[in-house]
Amino acid sequence: MNNIEDFRNYCLSFKGVTEKFPFDESTLVFYVMNKMFCLVDIEAFDYCNLKCDPEEAEELRAQYNGIKPGYHMSKKHWNSVYFNSDISENQIKEMVVKSYDLVVKGLTKKDRALLETIQ
């Protein structure tokens, strides 16, 4: 990812995504149906936190230097993915999709149905 605007636009391109600054003025959080799937520091823009299947999270950390346990997050379910590391932009985009999909899968039936109605 080259810059925060490209990354932000990519995250906002998914159905039902909103953004907020719930923690401080530099941590931008992306939500789907009010559930977090991605966090990024807009000032440093050096990594993002993404939700991940626990088994896959361990495998990714072992495989890539640029993937660490989620900073300030549940280490079991979140990874910190560093932009300027051994992970390609396409791989990061795939991980964003997986994070989004994991959160959607965990939504209530009612919220998933509501998400389907969003254009």
C-alpha positions as CSV (number, residue, x, y, z in Angstrom):
1,M,0.0,0.0,0.0
2,N,1.4,3.3,-1.0
3,N,-0.6,5.7,1.1
4,I,-3.4,6.0,3.6
5,E,-5.9,7.3,1.0
6,D,-5.5,4.3,-1.3
7,F,-5.8,2.0,1.7
8,R,-8.8,3.8,3.1
9,N,-10.6,3.8,-0.3
10,Y,-9.9,0.1,-0.6
11,C,-11.4,-0.7,2.9
12,L,-14.4,1.6,2.2
13,S,-15.1,-0.2,-1.1
14,F,-16.6,-3.2,0.8
15,K,-20.4,-3.4,1.4
16,G,-21.6,-1.8,4.6
17,V,-18.2,-0.4,5.7
18,T,-18.0,2.6,7.9
19,E,-15.0,4.3,9.6
20,K,-14.5,6.0,12.9
21,F,-11.7,7.2,15.3
22,P,-12.9,5.5,18.5
23,F,-9.6,5.4,20.4
24,D,-7.6,8.5,19.4
25,E,-7.1,11.0,16.6
26,S,-4.7,8.9,14.6
27,T,-6.2,5.3,14.8
28,L,-8.7,4.9,12.0
29,V,-11.0,1.9,12.4
30,F,-13.0,0.3,9.7
31,Y,-16.2,-1.5,10.6
32,V,-18.8,-3.7,9.0
33,M,-22.1,-3.5,10.7
34,N,-20.4,-1.9,13.8
35,K,-17.8,-4.7,14.1
36,M,-14.1,-3.9,13.6
37,F,-12.2,-5.6,10.8
38,C,-9.3,-3.3,10.3
39,L,-7.3,-0.6,12.2
40,V,-4.6,1.6,10.8
41,D,-2.6,4.6,12.2
42,I,-3.1,7.4,9.7
43,E,0.0,9.3,10.9
44,A,2.6,6.6,10.8
45,F,0.9,4.4,8.2
46,D,3.4,1.6,8.7
47,Y,1.0,-1.3,9.5
48,C,-2.6,-2.3,9.9
49,N,-4.3,-4.7,12.3
50,L,-6.5,-7.3,10.7
51,K,-8.7,-10.1,12.1
52,C,-7.5,-13.5,11.2
53,D,-8.4,-17.2,11.8
54,P,-6.3,-18.2,14.8
55,E,-4.6,-21.1,13.0
56,E,-3.9,-19.1,9.9
57,A,-2.6,-16.2,12.1
58,E,0.1,-18.5,13.5
59,E,1.1,-19.8,10.1
60,L,1.3,-16.3,8.6
61,R,3.5,-15.1,11.5
62,A,5.9,-18.0,11.0
63,Q,6.0,-17.4,7.2
64,Y,6.5,-13.6,7.1
65,N,8.7,-11.2,9.0
66,G,6.1,-8.5,8.4
67,I,3.3,-10.2,10.2
68,K,3.3,-10.0,14.0
69,P,0.7,-10.7,16.7
70,G,-1.9,-7.9,16.8
71,Y,-0.6,-4.8,18.5
72,H,-3.0,-3.9,21.4
73,M,-5.4,-6.6,20.2
74,S,-6.2,-10.2,21.0
75,K,-3.0,-11.9,19.8
76,K,-5.1,-15.0,19.0
77,H,-7.5,-13.4,16.5
78,W,-5.6,-10.3,15.2
79,N,-2.4,-9.8,13.2
80,S,-0.4,-6.6,12.7
81,V,0.6,-6.6,9.0
82,Y,3.5,-4.2,8.1
83,F,3.2,-2.5,4.7
84,N,6.9,-2.1,3.8
85,S,8.0,-5.6,4.5
86,D,8.1,-9.0,2.9
87,I,4.3,-9.0,2.1
88,S,3.0,-7.8,-1.2
89,E,0.2,-5.3,-1.7
90,N,-1.9,-8.0,-3.2
91,Q,-1.3,-10.3,-0.2
92,I,-2.3,-7.4,2.1
93,K,-5.5,-6.8,0.1
94,E,-6.3,-10.5,0.4
95,M,-5.9,-10.4,4.2
96,V,-8.2,-7.3,4.3
97,V,-10.8,-9.3,2.4
98,K,-10.4,-12.3,4.8
99,S,-10.7,-10.0,7.8
100,Y,-13.9,-8.5,6.4
101,D,-15.3,-11.9,5.5
102,L,-14.5,-13.3,9.0
103,V,-16.3,-10.5,10.7
104,V,-19.3,-10.8,8.3
105,K,-19.4,-14.5,9.0
106,G,-19.6,-13.7,12.8
107,L,-22.5,-11.3,12.4
108,T,-26.0,-12.1,13.7
109,K,-28.4,-13.5,11.1
110,K,-30.3,-10.2,11.3
111,D,-27.2,-8.1,10.7
112,R,-26.1,-10.3,7.8
113,A,-29.6,-10.0,6.2
114,L,-29.5,-6.2,6.7
115,L,-26.0,-6.1,5.1
116,E,-27.4,-7.9,2.0
117,T,-29.9,-5.0,1.6
118,I,-27.2,-2.4,1.4
119,Q,-26.4,-1.2,-2.2
